[in-house]
Amino acid sequence: MKHNKRNKRSQKSRENQQHRLEVLEAQTPNQKNYIRDIVENDIVFCSGPSGSGKSYIAAGISSHHLHHGQVERIIVTRPLVCAGKDVGSLPGELGEKIAPYLLPMQENIKHFLGRALYGFYANSKQIEFKPLEMMRGATFHDSYMILDEAQNCTIDQIKMFITRMGKNSKVLINGDTNQTDLKGHSGLAYVMNKLAHIDGVGVCKLSYEDIQRNGIIGDVLNALEN
């Protein structure tokens, strides 16, 4: 009963927000496969180079599903290993500590919702940004759980994140398996390989050809990395 009342309140709030969301459209066959994987699976891994659409599509489909009442929350996280220091040693309050690292995904979600609607959902705690290192012990129901920059995660961190998954939730894990700031080996490629054949798990790989920011970026990255 409480769940039904919550859905009715959320629906009424959505109806009061007169805003048309930015349309999410796949620009390449690989991006279309990625969207299909998200729709058809509970856990989805996506690897690809910067600009190929892995974070953009995750933000787009989660924003649309939040606004249309298919989930109640969007939870976004990423590892802070690239900072080179522990979260507690960074200056400022928690929100100030993690803000620079979560800004790219925040801007992607704002792109689809618009600033006013994004502010509405953020203020009502339906869009939350959390450091991965502080998610242990939590459970997220009715949520899109997005782990960005997962190439900087260990196997244990990815396993911990997946096990935060509650009822009626989807887990989207994105990263570039060719890039990592870890001194050791990234856990992303290992986990993707191990879970690829499990029902309910989707694995999608984007390439330089999927980069849409500017056509020359794919050529530059291909030349530099090969």
Order of alpha helices (4+ residues) and beta strands (2+ residues): alpha-alpha-beta-alpha-beta-alpha-alpha-beta-beta-alpha-beta-alpha-beta-alpha
